[in-house]
Amino acid sequence: MVFRTMLNAFRARFWDLALGAAMTVLFALSGTAVSLPLAVAQLLPLFWRRRFPSAVLVIVGSATAAHTVLGMARAIGFFPATIALYTAATHGSPKVKWVLCPAVGVAMAAASAVRHGPVEGLLMAIVTVTVAWLAGMERSEHLRQRVERAAAEDRERLARRVHDSLARTVTVMLLQTEALRATTSLDSAAEQRIDTVLGAGRSALAEVREALAAAGSGPALGPRLEMLRGAGLRISGHPPARLPAPLQDITDRLIAEAATNALRHDGPGTLLTITTVPGDGTLTVRLTTEPGGSASGSQRAGGGFGLVSLTADIHGYGGELTFGSRHPAGWQLEATFPALVPGHD
């Protein structure tokens, strides 16, 4: 995790430097700069735009407005300001997004109108800054939704782990209490206390399962598959049933993820085949897709966030998950789980 964070930071700095160098070359070759200090004020602060988006926007926007009044060419000269505006709209606070960004945009548009007139100056500047601002707002909303989705999946994963831990602990307590009652001579008062303990344990286990179901991320597998069938997905085979609760949850989520991806990436008419292969204390669930019609099978080889989350959960259970594209088209996922109880389908 630390290495990935450092790598992402390095990449961001590298692209900042590359972008700054490219714009500097464009400014120099095109003769955009009328004032060297103002050109530096437009370009140099962009290196810190992610860390200080509002301050960079004010500096770059002000320098752009002043430079425009002096006669700077607008096409390349407005480029640094649009980057600063996009970044501020993406990473800034609500006040920055809804007050500062429009204010800086209006200032730059006014300066352009003074220099180039109401049409070529004002109108073109308004269009340019509005596009940059709306693109940043859209990116901000996308990032917010991604963070919320990741947080929801983390909460669901924590709920499942808490359920697994409590279920194992309470089950052991119930079994030991049942064994105590079966192997020990107890008077009526002790029998009543034992019954009270057993009743409380069973009730607690049921409440934990109900709470986990209420915190789930979507409908049960059966209704979800029926909904996808109605949208055009063909399904062959049946999901495994009568598995231990944690394993049933993982396999249901895996099948739901594969079915959703199959319809989303390969389109209506796609065939999803569910194959269950029981082994000696193991269970393998194989999911394959065959695109229908002219679909070419566009699923990514690396998998999305859903498969990444499932991979972590399957590994936590002691299983393995592999997935990838099939030749000539389609997709395959295969999950193998250990230590199954007898009697599964």
N, C-alpha and C positions, 0 to 999 in steps of 0.2 A: 504494500500500500504506500509506504514512504517513497519507494523507488518510483512508483507510478506517478505520484504527486510531483516528484522532482523532474521526471521526464516530461510531464505535461507543462510544467513551468518553463523548462528549457525550450520546448517547442514553441510556446507562446512568445518567449523572448526572441527566438530565432526568426519567427515570422514578423514580429514587430520591427526587427532590424532590417529584414529583407524588404518589407513594405516601405520603411523610411528611406532606405537606399534607393529604391525604385522611384519614389516620388521626388527625391532630391535630383536624380538624373533627369526626370521629366521636366522639373522646374528649370534646370540648367539648360537643357537642350532646346526647350521651347521658348525660352526668353520670357517665361511667365513672371519672374520676380522683377518688380519695379523697385522695391526696397529690400535690401538684403536682411536687415534686422526683422522686418515683418515676415519675410519668407521663413527665417529661422524660427520665429514665434509660431508660425503655422505648422512646421514640420517636427521640430524637436519634442514638444510636449506629448506627441502621440505615443511615444515610448512608454509613458506612464498612464495611458488613458484607462486601462482596466483598474488600476489602483485608485486613481483620483478622477473619475469620469466627469464630475461636475466642474472641477477646477480646470481640467484640460479643455472642456467644452467652452468655458468662458474665455480662456486665453486664445485658443485657436479661432473661435468665432469672432472675437474682437479684432484679432490680427487680420482675419479674412475680410471683415467689413472695412477696416482701414485701408487695407491693400487694394480692395476693389475700388474705393473712391479715388485712389491714386492712379488707377488705370490698369490694374492686373487683369490678365485674360481670365475669363470666368470658367472655362471648361476644366482645365487642370487646376486652376487656383482654388476652385470650390471643393476639390476632392478631399483634402485634409479635413475640412470642416464637416463634410458628410460622414466621414469615418468617426470623428469625435461625436457627432450628433447620434449616429447609430449606436455607439458604445454607451453613451449616457442614457439613451432610451432603453437599452438592454439591461444595464447593470445599476442604474441610478435608483434613487428613492422615488416614491410617487410624486413628491414636489419637483424633483429634477425632471421626471418624465412629462408632467403635465403643466409645469410653470416655466422652468428654466429652458428646456428644449424649445418650446414654441417662442419664448422671448428672444433667444439667440437667433433662431431662424428668422424672426421678423426683423431683427437688427441687420442681418446679412442681406435680406431681401430689400430692405429700405436703402442700404448702401448701394446695392446693385441698381435700384431704380434711379438713384441720383446720378449714377455714372452712365447707365445704358438706356434709361427710359422705362416707360411703364410696361411695354410688351417684352422686349428682349432682355430687359433688366429685371423688373419686378416679377412678371409672370414666370419667367424661366427660373428665377431663384426660388419662388414659392414652390414650384413643382419639384425642384431638386431637393430642397430641405424637407418637404412633406414626405417624399418617397423614402428618404433616409430615416426620418422619424418613425414612420409607420412600420418600416422594416425592423427597426429596433424594438418597437412595441410588440410586434409579432414574435420576435425572437425571445423577448422577456416572458411572454405568456407561455411559449413552448418550454422554456427552462423551468418555469414555475410548475407546470403540469408534470414535467418529468420528475422534479423533486418530490411533488406530492405523491406520484405513483410509486416512486422508490420507497418513500416513507410508509405508504400503505402496505406495500409488500413486506417491508421489514416488520411492521406490526403483526401482519398475518403469520410470518415465519416465527416470530417470538411467541405468538399465541399457540402455534402448533407445538413448539418445543416445551412450553409450559404444560400444555395438555399431556404430551408424552411423558414428561417427568412425573407429573401428578398421577397420571393413570398407572404408571408402573408402581409408584410408591403406595398408592391406595390399594392397588390389586394385591401387592405383597401383604399389606396389613390385613386385608380381608381374608386372604388364604390362611395366614397365620392364626387369625382369630377363629376361623372355621375349624382349623386343626386343633386348636386348644379346646374348643367345645366338644369335638369328637373324641378326644383322647383323655379328657379330664372329667372326673366326677364333680359336678357342680350342684349346689343347692339352687332353689328356685330364684333367689335374689341374684345370684351370680349369673344364672341363665338369662335373666331379664337384662342385666347389664351387658352381657355379650350380645343379645339381640339388638339392644340400643346402639352399640358400637357398629354392628354389621349394617343396621339400617342407615345410620349416619354415613358410613363409608360408601354404600351403594348410592345414596342420594347425592353425595358430593361428587362421585364419579359421573353420574348422569348430568349434574349441573355443569360440570366442566365441559362435557361434550356438547351440551346445548349452547354454552357460551361460545365455544369454538365455532360451531355451526353458524351462530348469529354474526360472528366476525368474519365469515368467509368472504371471498372476493367476488363471488358470482353465483349463478344458479347451479343446481346439482348437475352432474354429468349427463344424465338422461335427457332432461329438458334442453340442455345446451346442444346436445347432438341433434335432437329433433329440430331445434331452431336452425341449425346449420344445414340440415337436410332440406328444410323448407327453402333455404337460400340457394340450393343447387349442389350441395356436396353429396356425393355418393359414398356410403359406408359399407364395408364388408367385414364380417367378424363381429365379435362381442367383447366388450371390456371385461377384464377379470373381476370376479365378485367374491364375497365372503373372505376377504383378506383382513388381517389385523388393522385396526382403525388408522394408525399412522400410515401404513403402507397403502391402504385403500385410498387415502387422501392424496398421496403422492401420485399413484397411478392414474387416478381420475384427473388430476391437474395436468399430468403429462399428456394424456389423450386429448383433453380439452384444448391444450396449447397447440398440439399437432393439428387437430381438426381446424382450429381457427386459422392457423398459418396456412394450411392447405387451401382453404377457400380464399383467403386474402391474397395470397401470392399466385396461385395457379388458376383461380377463377372457378365459376360454376362448371359442373361436369367432372370435376376432379374426383378420383376414386381414392378413398382412404381405406387401407386394409389393416385391420387390427388382428395381430397374431399373438396368442398366449402360449408359451412353451414352458410347462412345468419341468423341473429337474429334481435332482436329489438334494432337497433342502433349499432350492432356489426357484426363482420364477423369472422368466425373460418375457418382456413385453416388446414386441416389434411392431413399428408403425411405418408403413410405406405409402407414398402417394404416387399417383399416376395422373398427370395433367390431362384434362379432357379437351377435345377440340383442338384449337390452334395454340393453346397455352404452352409456354416453353419452360415453365418451372423456374421462377426467379428468386427463390428463397436464398438468403445469404448463407454462405458456407460457415460463417462464424457463429450464427445463431443470434437471436435478439436477447433483450433483457429477461424475457420470460424463461427462456431456456437456460440462461446463466443462473437465474435463481433456482430453477429446478435441479440443475447440476449440483449446486451446493447442497440442496436438501437430500438428493439421492446419495451423494457421498456421505452425508451425515448419517444416513441410515445404514451405510456400509455397502451400498450398491455402486454401479457404474453406469454412465450414460454416454453413448456415442451417437453422433448424428452427422449427416453430410448429404451431398447430392448423389443422385443415382444416374447411371447412364442408360439411355440418352437423355432422359428428363425425369424429374421427380425428386423426391426427398425421402430419407430413411432415418428413423430414430430407433435406437435399441437400448432398453434399460434392463439390467439384470440385478435382482434383489436376492439377498441371502436369507437364511433362517426363517423360512415360511412355516406356518402351522399347517398340519394336515387338513384336508378337506376343502382346499380352494378349487375354484373352477378355472 
